[in-house]
Amino acid sequence: MDHVQGFDRNQEILFPAKIDDYIEEENLVRFIEAFVALLDLTLLRFVNAEIKTTGRPPYNPADLLKLYIYGYMNTIRSSRKLEKETHRNIEVMWLLKKLTPDHKTIADFRKNNAGSIKKVFKELDENDKNELFVKQPDAKEVKEKIKQLEERKSEYQDLLKKLEDTGEKQVSLTDPDSRMMMTNQKFDVCYNVQTTIDDKNNLIVDYDVTNDVNDQKQLNEMARKAKEVLGVESLNVFTDKGYYHPDEIKKCVDNNMIPYIPEPKPRQPKEESVPKAGFCDSDFKYDASRDIYTCPGGRELTFNVMSEKNNKMMKKYRSDSCSSCESKSRCTRKNNGRVIFRWEHEEILDDMRKRVKENKDVVKKRNCMCEHPFGTIKRGFNQGYLLLKGLRKVGGEMGFTMIAYNMRRVINILGMTKLMESLNTGKVLSQI
């Protein structure tokens, strides 16, 4: 008995006559082909969508778009690797009808169409660097290196002055648009990718790329765009406590978008005003019907005056009986007693605290919703890092990532046969 044997490489064999015979009916590339065929690339303002009457004919942007979508769905993002696939990958040969654009053409397409890629999502400039070869420098090269270091020192001094003049706190030398952010309990130079996800199918409704170091100012804008995309009158919005910002919460409520955001732990009062063993503001209970606060010692703090604090209009509450309170030494160091500040729209936050408390299971479910797409993108697609630099280009790169994720997700939900039928009737979303 022997092992299973392959063909003799020198033996003549007969392959199927048509390349189409190699691609089964439910192959992913057939869906990519059909999807791109439905797009109006001129309306989406893809470069070279309209052919000029003079000059060398360009590649059809539809073919390059199909190549990138296929690549991102199969963890092939580098333009050089995509070029290789056009010569050896039977699926890519079928998809591009055996066209073999070079890696620069492929890379330029991604770089020049970042804005259009975002539009494709709603209906990678360079990863291809030459290898650096290391060798021992001679005396001339050492002098040149010293000169370069002196020039770099001057550049750093200019950058420092620029930071002081602009008020910015950081700058990246490799990518000026990126920022240092906390990720997975460590700091890294990053972009902040925002997504809105539907709770039924874990599909990405919308996305954005920013260089804001936290999420506090993203709530209203992302919720507003999701509401617009979905075409609904109202929207329940679930996020983690990183999005907690009173002004953003009020904007959402004013636009009929109801937020459910766990409140971060209250900060301890400043040490100079409150003893270490003192009371937090949250220990003072508010009575809305009487508009008063009651301290842990049972004394009432009444509304005194409106004042501005941290760019917000705040209601100020105090008690005339603080001086005679036996707990004063634990409560405040101020001679005129403890003061409680209440935001003029605090009732909006009170309502949200109540909603979160009454819907703990749904709020907890939000974490699963968020982790599903990002887990798939980082692990399944091997896209836990970026290839491009610059906010606009990174936005285009993430566009391909989001398109690839949603396509995979819809295929998993409907299956290829039903999806192709739905695509032909224009009723994909109604099927899921």
C-alpha positions as CSV (number, residue, x, y, z in Angstrom):
1,M,0.0,0.0,0.0
2,D,1.3,3.4,-0.9
3,H,0.5,7.1,-0.2
4,V,-2.0,8.9,-2.3
5,Q,-0.1,10.1,-5.4
6,G,-0.5,13.3,-7.5
7,F,-0.1,13.7,-11.2
8,D,3.2,13.5,-13.0
9,R,4.2,17.2,-13.6
10,N,5.4,16.4,-17.0
11,Q,2.2,14.6,-18.0
12,E,-0.2,16.5,-20.2
13,I,-3.6,17.0,-18.6
14,L,-6.8,18.6,-19.8
15,F,-8.1,21.5,-17.8
16,P,-11.6,22.9,-18.1
17,A,-11.8,25.2,-21.1
18,K,-13.4,28.1,-19.2
19,I,-12.1,29.9,-16.2
20,D,-15.7,30.2,-15.0
21,D,-15.8,26.5,-14.5
22,Y,-13.3,26.8,-11.6
23,I,-15.6,29.1,-9.7
24,E,-18.5,27.4,-8.0
25,E,-21.9,29.1,-7.9
26,E,-21.8,30.1,-4.3
27,N,-18.2,31.4,-4.4
28,L,-17.7,34.8,-2.6
29,V,-16.3,36.4,-5.8
30,R,-19.6,36.1,-7.6
31,F,-21.2,38.3,-4.9
32,I,-18.4,40.8,-5.0
33,E,-18.8,41.0,-8.8
34,A,-22.5,41.5,-8.5
35,F,-22.2,44.1,-5.7
36,V,-19.7,46.3,-7.5
37,A,-21.8,46.1,-10.7
38,L,-24.6,47.8,-8.9
39,L,-22.5,50.8,-7.9
40,D,-22.5,54.0,-9.9
41,L,-18.8,54.8,-9.6
42,T,-19.1,58.1,-11.4
43,L,-21.7,59.3,-9.0
44,L,-19.5,58.1,-6.1
45,R,-16.7,60.2,-7.7
46,F,-14.1,57.4,-8.1
47,V,-11.0,58.5,-10.0
48,N,-11.1,57.4,-13.7
49,A,-14.7,56.4,-13.5
50,E,-15.2,58.7,-16.5
51,I,-12.8,57.9,-19.4
52,K,-10.9,60.8,-20.9
53,T,-10.7,61.1,-24.7
54,T,-6.9,61.5,-24.7
55,G,-4.0,59.7,-23.0
56,R,-3.4,56.1,-22.0
57,P,-6.6,54.2,-21.1
58,P,-6.8,53.7,-17.3
59,Y,-7.9,50.6,-15.4
60,N,-11.6,50.5,-14.6
61,P,-12.0,51.6,-10.9
62,A,-14.6,48.8,-10.6
63,D,-11.9,46.2,-11.2
64,L,-9.5,47.7,-8.6
65,L,-12.4,48.1,-6.1
66,K,-13.3,44.4,-6.5
67,L,-9.6,43.5,-6.0
68,Y,-9.4,45.4,-2.7
69,I,-12.7,44.1,-1.4
70,Y,-11.6,40.5,-2.1
71,G,-8.2,41.2,-0.5
72,Y,-9.7,42.7,2.7
73,M,-12.1,39.8,3.0
74,N,-9.2,37.3,2.7
75,T,-6.6,39.1,4.9
76,I,-4.6,40.4,1.9
77,R,-4.2,44.2,2.3
78,S,-0.7,45.0,0.8
79,S,-0.7,46.2,-2.8
80,R,2.3,44.1,-3.5
81,K,0.6,41.0,-2.2
82,L,-2.5,41.8,-4.2
83,E,-0.4,42.2,-7.3
84,K,1.0,38.7,-6.8
85,E,-2.6,37.3,-6.3
86,T,-3.5,38.6,-9.8
87,H,-0.9,36.2,-11.3
88,R,-1.6,33.1,-9.3
89,N,-5.0,33.2,-7.6
90,I,-7.7,31.6,-9.8
91,E,-10.5,33.5,-7.9
92,V,-8.7,36.9,-8.5
93,M,-8.1,35.9,-12.2
94,W,-11.9,35.3,-12.5
95,L,-12.8,38.5,-10.7
96,L,-10.5,40.7,-12.8
97,K,-10.8,38.8,-16.0
98,K,-7.0,38.1,-15.8
99,L,-6.1,41.7,-15.6
100,T,-2.7,42.2,-13.7
101,P,-2.3,45.8,-12.5
102,D,1.0,46.6,-10.9
103,H,1.3,47.3,-7.2
104,K,1.7,51.1,-7.7
105,T,-1.6,51.2,-9.6
106,I,-3.3,49.2,-6.9
107,A,-1.8,51.4,-4.1
108,D,-2.7,54.6,-5.9
109,F,-6.3,53.5,-6.2
110,R,-6.7,53.1,-2.5
111,K,-4.9,56.4,-1.8
112,N,-6.8,58.5,-4.3
113,N,-10.3,57.2,-3.5
114,A,-10.5,57.4,0.3
115,G,-13.6,59.6,0.2
116,S,-15.4,57.4,-2.3
117,I,-14.7,54.3,-0.3
118,K,-16.7,55.8,2.6
119,K,-19.6,56.2,0.2
120,V,-19.4,52.6,-1.0
121,F,-19.8,51.6,2.7
122,K,-23.2,53.4,2.9
123,E,-25.1,51.9,-0.1
124,L,-4.6,50.8,2.1
125,D,-0.6,55.3,1.0
126,E,1.8,52.8,1.5
127,N,2.6,49.5,3.1
128,D,4.9,48.5,0.3
129,K,8.3,49.8,1.5
130,N,11.7,48.6,0.3
131,E,13.7,46.6,2.8
132,L,16.4,48.5,4.7
133,F,19.8,46.9,4.6
134,V,22.1,47.5,7.5
135,K,25.8,47.9,7.1
136,Q,28.7,49.4,9.2
137,P,29.2,53.1,8.4
138,D,32.5,54.6,7.4
139,A,33.9,57.9,8.7
140,K,32.2,60.0,6.1
141,E,28.9,58.4,6.9
142,V,29.4,59.0,10.6
143,K,29.9,62.7,10.0
144,E,26.8,62.8,7.8
145,K,24.9,61.0,10.6
146,I,26.0,63.6,13.1
147,K,24.9,66.4,10.8
148,Q,21.5,64.7,10.4
149,L,21.2,64.4,14.2
150,E,21.9,68.1,14.6
151,E,19.3,69.0,12.0
152,R,16.8,66.7,13.8
153,K,17.5,68.4,17.1
154,S,16.6,71.7,15.4
155,E,13.4,70.2,14.1
156,Y,12.5,68.9,17.5
157,Q,13.0,72.4,19.0
158,D,10.7,73.8,16.2
159,L,8.1,71.2,17.0
160,L,8.2,72.0,20.7
161,K,7.7,75.7,20.0
162,K,4.8,74.7,17.7
163,L,3.1,72.7,20.5
164,E,3.5,75.7,22.8
165,D,2.0,78.1,20.3
166,T,-0.9,75.9,19.3
167,G,-1.8,74.4,22.7
168,E,-1.6,70.9,21.3
169,K,-0.3,68.3,23.8
170,Q,1.3,65.9,21.4
171,V,2.5,65.3,17.8
172,S,3.6,62.2,15.9
173,L,6.6,62.4,13.7
174,T,5.6,59.5,11.5
175,D,2.0,60.4,11.1
176,P,1.0,64.0,12.2
177,D,-2.7,63.1,12.3
178,S,-2.3,60.2,14.8
179,R,-2.4,60.6,18.5
180,M,-1.1,58.7,21.6
181,M,-4.0,56.8,23.1
182,M,-4.6,54.2,25.8
183,T,-5.4,50.8,24.3
184,N,-5.5,47.5,26.1
185,Q,-4.0,49.0,29.2
186,K,-1.0,50.5,27.3
187,F,-0.3,53.6,25.3
188,D,0.2,53.5,21.6
189,V,0.0,55.8,18.6
190,C,-3.4,55.3,17.2
191,Y,-6.6,56.5,15.5
192,N,-10.0,56.3,17.2
193,V,-12.4,54.2,15.1
194,Q,-16.0,54.8,15.9
195,T,-18.8,52.4,14.9
196,T,-22.6,52.1,15.4
197,I,-23.9,48.5,15.4
198,D,-27.5,47.2,15.2
199,D,-28.5,44.9,18.0
200,K,-30.3,42.4,15.8
201,N,-27.6,41.2,13.4
202,N,-24.4,42.8,14.6
203,L,-24.1,44.7,11.3
204,I,-22.1,48.0,11.2
205,V,-24.6,50.8,10.5
206,D,-22.0,53.5,10.2
207,Y,-18.4,54.3,11.1
208,D,-15.9,57.1,11.4
209,V,-12.2,57.6,12.1
210,T,-11.0,60.4,14.4
211,N,-7.9,61.4,16.3
212,D,-9.7,62.3,19.4
213,V,-8.0,60.6,22.3
214,N,-11.3,59.6,24.0
215,D,-14.9,59.0,23.0
216,Q,-16.6,61.7,25.1
217,K,-17.4,64.0,22.2
218,Q,-18.5,61.3,19.7
219,L,-21.8,60.3,21.1
220,N,-24.2,62.7,19.5
221,E,-22.7,62.7,16.1
222,M,-22.4,58.9,15.7
223,A,-26.0,58.5,17.1
224,R,-27.3,61.2,14.7
225,K,-25.7,59.6,11.7
226,A,-27.0,56.2,12.7
227,K,-30.5,57.6,13.0
228,E,-30.2,59.1,9.6
229,V,-29.0,55.9,8.0
230,L,-31.7,53.9,9.5
231,G,-34.4,56.4,8.7
232,V,-36.1,56.3,12.1
233,E,-37.8,58.9,14.2
234,S,-36.2,57.8,17.5
235,L,-33.3,55.7,18.5
236,N,-32.1,53.9,21.7
237,V,-28.4,54.4,22.1
238,F,-26.3,52.0,24.2
239,T,-22.6,52.8,24.9
240,D,-20.0,52.3,27.6
241,K,-19.1,54.8,30.2
242,G,-16.3,56.2,28.0
243,Y,-19.0,58.2,26.1
244,Y,-20.4,59.8,29.3
245,H,-20.5,63.5,28.7
246,P,-23.5,65.6,29.9
247,D,-23.5,68.0,26.9
248,E,-23.5,65.1,24.4
249,I,-26.2,63.3,26.4
250,K,-28.4,66.4,26.3
251,K,-27.9,66.8,22.5
252,C,-29.0,63.2,22.0
253,V,-32.1,63.6,24.2
254,D,-33.0,66.9,22.3
255,N,-32.9,65.0,19.0
256,N,-35.0,62.0,20.2
257,M,-32.1,59.7,20.7
258,I,-32.3,58.1,24.1
259,P,-28.9,57.2,25.6
260,Y,-28.2,54.4,28.0
261,I,-24.7,55.1,29.5
262,P,-23.4,53.8,32.8
263,E,-22.1,56.7,34.9
264,P,-18.4,56.7,35.7
265,K,-17.5,56.5,39.4
266,P,-17.7,60.0,40.9
267,R,-14.5,61.8,41.5
268,Q,-13.4,62.4,45.1
269,P,-13.8,66.0,46.2
270,K,-10.7,68.2,46.1
271,E,-8.5,67.6,49.2
272,E,-8.2,71.3,50.0
273,S,-12.0,71.6,50.4
274,V,-13.0,68.2,51.8
275,P,-11.1,65.9,54.2
276,K,-9.9,62.5,53.0
277,A,-12.5,60.7,55.1
278,G,-15.2,63.1,53.9
279,F,-18.4,62.8,52.0
280,C,-18.8,62.6,48.2
281,D,-21.4,64.7,46.4
282,S,-23.2,61.4,45.7
283,D,-23.8,61.0,49.4
284,F,-26.1,64.0,49.3
285,K,-29.6,63.0,48.3
286,Y,-31.6,65.3,45.9
287,D,-35.4,65.8,46.3
288,A,-36.7,67.0,42.9
289,S,-40.1,68.0,44.3
290,R,-38.6,70.4,46.8
291,D,-35.4,71.2,44.9
292,I,-33.2,70.6,47.9
293,Y,-30.3,68.3,48.9
294,T,-30.1,66.4,52.2
295,C,-26.7,65.8,53.6
296,P,-25.6,62.5,55.4
297,G,-26.3,64.3,58.7
298,G,-29.9,65.1,57.8
299,R,-29.5,68.8,57.1
300,E,-31.0,70.5,54.1
301,L,-29.1,72.4,51.4
302,T,-31.2,74.8,49.5
303,F,-30.7,76.6,46.1
304,N,-28.6,79.7,46.5
305,V,-27.5,81.1,43.2
306,M,-26.7,80.2,39.6
307,S,-22.9,80.2,38.7
308,E,-20.7,79.0,35.9
309,K,-18.4,76.1,36.5
310,N,-16.4,74.1,33.9
311,N,-18.2,76.0,31.1
312,K,-21.6,74.9,32.5
313,M,-24.3,76.8,34.3
314,M,-24.7,75.3,37.7
315,K,-27.2,75.6,40.5
316,K,-25.5,76.2,43.8
317,Y,-26.9,74.6,47.0
318,R,-25.7,75.3,50.6
319,S,-27.0,75.3,54.2
320,D,-26.8,78.0,56.9
321,S,-26.6,75.4,59.6
322,C,-23.2,73.8,58.5
323,S,-21.3,75.6,61.2
324,S,-23.2,73.9,64.0
325,C,-23.1,70.4,62.4
326,E,-21.2,67.8,64.4
327,S,-20.0,66.2,61.1
328,K,-18.5,69.4,59.6
329,S,-14.9,68.2,60.2
330,R,-15.6,65.2,58.0
331,C,-17.5,67.1,55.4
332,T,-15.7,70.4,54.5
333,R,-12.9,72.7,55.4
334,K,-14.7,75.8,54.1
335,N,-15.7,78.3,56.8
336,N,-19.1,79.0,55.1
337,G,-20.0,75.3,54.9
338,R,-20.3,72.6,52.2
339,V,-21.5,73.6,48.7
340,I,-23.2,71.3,46.2
341,F,-23.3,72.2,42.5
342,R,-26.0,70.8,40.3
343,W,-26.0,71.2,36.5
344,E,-29.0,73.1,35.2
345,H,-30.1,70.1,33.1
346,E,-29.2,67.5,35.7
347,E,-32.7,66.0,35.4
348,I,-31.6,64.6,32.0
349,L,-28.9,62.6,33.7
350,D,-31.2,61.6,36.5
351,D,-33.6,60.1,33.9
352,M,-30.7,58.2,32.3
353,R,-29.5,56.9,35.6
354,K,-33.0,55.5,36.2
355,R,-33.1,53.9,32.7
356,V,-29.7,52.2,33.1
357,K,-30.7,50.9,36.5
358,E,-33.9,49.4,35.1
359,N,-32.3,47.9,32.0
360,K,-29.0,46.4,33.4
361,D,-29.3,43.3,31.2
362,V,-29.7,45.3,28.0
363,V,-26.9,47.7,28.9
364,K,-24.6,44.7,29.6
365,K,-25.5,43.2,26.2
366,R,-24.0,46.2,24.6
367,N,-20.4,44.9,25.3
368,C,-21.1,41.7,23.4
369,M,-22.5,43.8,20.4
370,C,-19.3,45.9,20.3
371,E,-16.9,43.0,20.7
372,H,-18.4,40.9,17.9
373,P,-17.3,43.1,14.9
374,F,-14.0,44.3,16.3
375,G,-13.1,40.7,17.3
376,T,-13.9,39.5,13.8
377,I,-11.9,42.4,12.2
378,K,-8.9,41.9,14.5
379,R,-8.8,38.1,14.7
380,G,-10.7,36.7,11.7
381,F,-9.5,39.3,9.2
382,N,-6.1,39.9,10.9
383,Q,-6.6,43.6,10.7
384,G,-5.7,44.7,14.2
385,Y,-3.3,47.4,12.8
386,L,-3.3,50.0,10.1
387,L,-1.3,50.1,6.9
388,L,-1.7,53.8,5.9
389,K,-0.9,57.2,7.4
390,G,-3.0,60.3,7.6
391,L,-6.6,60.7,8.8
392,R,-8.1,60.8,5.3
393,K,-6.3,57.7,4.0
394,V,-6.9,55.8,7.2
395,G,-10.6,56.6,6.7
396,G,-10.5,55.0,3.3
397,E,-8.6,51.9,4.6
398,M,-11.2,51.4,7.4
399,G,-13.9,51.7,4.7
400,F,-12.7,48.6,3.0
401,T,-12.5,46.8,6.4
402,M,-16.1,47.7,7.2
403,I,-17.3,46.7,3.8
404,A,-15.6,43.3,4.1
405,Y,-17.0,42.8,7.6
406,N,-20.6,43.6,6.6
407,M,-20.4,41.4,3.5
408,R,-19.1,38.4,5.5
409,R,-21.8,39.0,8.1
410,V,-24.6,39.2,5.6
411,I,-23.4,36.1,3.8
412,N,-23.3,34.2,7.1
413,I,-26.9,35.3,7.9
414,L,-28.5,34.8,4.5
415,G,-26.3,32.3,2.7
416,M,-24.9,33.0,-0.8
417,T,-27.9,31.8,-2.8
418,K,-30.5,33.8,-0.9
419,L,-28.1,36.8,-0.9
420,M,-27.7,36.8,-4.6
421,E,-31.4,36.6,-5.1
422,S,-31.9,39.5,-2.7
423,L,-29.2,41.5,-4.4
424,N,-30.9,41.1,-7.8
425,T,-34.2,42.4,-6.3
426,G,-32.5,45.2,-4.4
427,K,-34.0,44.0,-1.1
428,V,-31.1,42.8,0.9
429,L,-31.8,44.6,4.1
430,S,-35.4,43.5,4.1
431,Q,-34.2,39.9,4.3
432,I,-32.3,40.3,7.6
